[in-house]
């Protein structure tokens, strides 16, 4: 394995390990004009586990498969944090979404990125509802 820097035509860069012409090992990839950054492990050109920061300031820390969030991870997006499982880029199977400012939260099952099935939802005022579909 070798290492180095690659500058993309759109202004993005990759600095890190290479193998067979693909990102491999540890590296950092930034989007055009420094917008968005992934820092972590790579395998055959794809993210494996690391931290992605969007230009908006949203952050995902966790596992990836074939360029999508997949496995366990934590997403901080605005005033919400989601901790749980991801499936092919979407919130999936089981996780907890909670507000950073209020008691609002949902803990339960997810399907295709949406709350689905069994869970407990707590609203900002502390009232909660237990559900099963």
Secondary structure, DSSP 8 states (H G I E B T S, - for coil): -EEEEEE-TTS-EEEEEEETTEEEEEEEEE-GGG--EEEEEEETTEEEEEEEE-TTS-EEEEEEETTEEEEEEEEEETTEEEEEEEETTEEEEEEEEEESSSS-EEEEEEETTEEEEEEEEE-TTS-EEEE--
